[in-house]
Amino acid sequence: MREFLKTDTGFYYAIGLFTIAVFLVALAVLAVVNPGGIGARELGGLVVGFLLFMLVYFVSVSVHRLEERDEL
């Protein structure tokens, strides 16, 4: 695990996965604390927006990885 985190790209992937985990835990807490408080449309918009954000994040990490290969 330490070898994976020694590189910038590995660190960025770990942060992305941590962000996804925090989002999922937050959704679970929201469902437990207030099961009827958020509508399906709002929840769908929140999830779709988050997924688009994470897509852009992982695409940018992949581009960063490709840039590192070009430097070698």
LINDA-V537783 format. One record per residue. N is the residue number from 0. RES is the residue in three letters. SS is DSSP state (h for helix, s for strand, l for the rest). PHI is phi in whole degrees, 0 to 359 (none if undefined). D_LAST is the distance of its C-alpha to the last C-alpha in Angstrom with 1 decimal. Layout:
n=N res=RES ss=SS phi=PHI d_last=D_LAST
n=N res=RES ss=SS phi=PHI d_last=D_LAST
This chain:
n=0 res=MET ss=l phi=none d_last=23.8
n=1 res=ARG ss=h phi=296 d_last=22.5
n=2 res=GLU ss=h phi=297 d_last=19.2
n=3 res=PHE ss=h phi=295 d_last=18.9
n=4 res=LEU ss=h phi=277 d_last=19.8
n=5 res=LYS ss=h phi=288 d_last=17.5
n=6 res=THR ss=l phi=268 d_last=14.6
n=7 res=ASP ss=h phi=299 d_last=15.2
n=8 res=THR ss=h phi=296 d_last=15.1
n=9 res=GLY ss=h phi=299 d_last=17.6
n=10 res=PHE ss=h phi=297 d_last=19.7
n=11 res=TYR ss=h phi=296 d_last=20.0
n=12 res=TYR ss=h phi=296 d_last=21.0
n=13 res=ALA ss=h phi=297 d_last=23.5
n=14 res=ILE ss=h phi=296 d_last=24.9
n=15 res=GLY ss=h phi=298 d_last=25.3
n=16 res=LEU ss=h phi=293 d_last=27.2
n=17 res=PHE ss=h phi=296 d_last=29.3
n=18 res=THR ss=h phi=298 d_last=30.2
n=19 res=ILE ss=h phi=297 d_last=31.4
n=20 res=ALA ss=h phi=298 d_last=33.4
n=21 res=VAL ss=h phi=297 d_last=35.1
n=22 res=PHE ss=h phi=298 d_last=36.0
n=23 res=LEU ss=h phi=295 d_last=37.5
n=24 res=VAL ss=h phi=296 d_last=39.5
n=25 res=ALA ss=h phi=297 d_last=40.7
n=26 res=LEU ss=h phi=295 d_last=41.9
n=27 res=ALA ss=h phi=295 d_last=43.7
n=28 res=VAL ss=h phi=296 d_last=45.3
n=29 res=LEU ss=h phi=299 d_last=46.4
n=30 res=ALA ss=h phi=294 d_last=48.0
n=31 res=VAL ss=h phi=283 d_last=49.8
n=32 res=VAL ss=h phi=288 d_last=51.0
n=33 res=ASN ss=l phi=219 d_last=52.0
n=34 res=PRO ss=l phi=297 d_last=52.0
n=35 res=GLY ss=l phi=254 d_last=53.9
n=36 res=GLY ss=l phi=278 d_last=52.5
n=37 res=ILE ss=l phi=236 d_last=49.7
n=38 res=GLY ss=l phi=281 d_last=50.3
n=39 res=ALA ss=h phi=296 d_last=48.3
n=40 res=ARG ss=h phi=294 d_last=47.3
n=41 res=GLU ss=h phi=294 d_last=45.9
n=42 res=LEU ss=h phi=296 d_last=44.2
n=43 res=GLY ss=h phi=298 d_last=42.7
n=44 res=GLY ss=h phi=297 d_last=41.4
n=45 res=LEU ss=h phi=296 d_last=39.9
n=46 res=VAL ss=h phi=293 d_last=38.1
n=47 res=VAL ss=h phi=296 d_last=36.9
n=48 res=GLY ss=h phi=298 d_last=35.7
n=49 res=PHE ss=h phi=296 d_last=33.8
n=50 res=LEU ss=h phi=297 d_last=32.2
n=51 res=LEU ss=h phi=295 d_last=31.1
n=52 res=PHE ss=h phi=300 d_last=29.7
n=53 res=MET ss=h phi=291 d_last=27.8
n=54 res=LEU ss=h phi=299 d_last=26.5
n=55 res=VAL ss=h phi=297 d_last=25.1
n=56 res=TYR ss=h phi=299 d_last=23.6
n=57 res=PHE ss=h phi=288 d_last=21.8
n=58 res=VAL ss=h phi=294 d_last=20.7
n=59 res=SER ss=h phi=294 d_last=19.2
n=60 res=VAL ss=h phi=295 d_last=17.4
n=61 res=SER ss=h phi=296 d_last=16.1
n=62 res=VAL ss=h phi=296 d_last=14.9
n=63 res=HIS ss=h phi=300 d_last=13.2
n=64 res=ARG ss=h phi=296 d_last=11.4
n=65 res=LEU ss=h phi=294 d_last=10.4
n=66 res=GLU ss=h phi=295 d_last=9.2
n=67 res=GLU ss=h phi=296 d_last=6.9
n=68 res=ARG ss=h phi=294 d_last=5.5
n=69 res=ASP ss=h phi=294 d_last=5.5
n=70 res=GLU ss=h phi=286 d_last=3.8
n=71 res=LEU ss=l phi=284 d_last=0.0
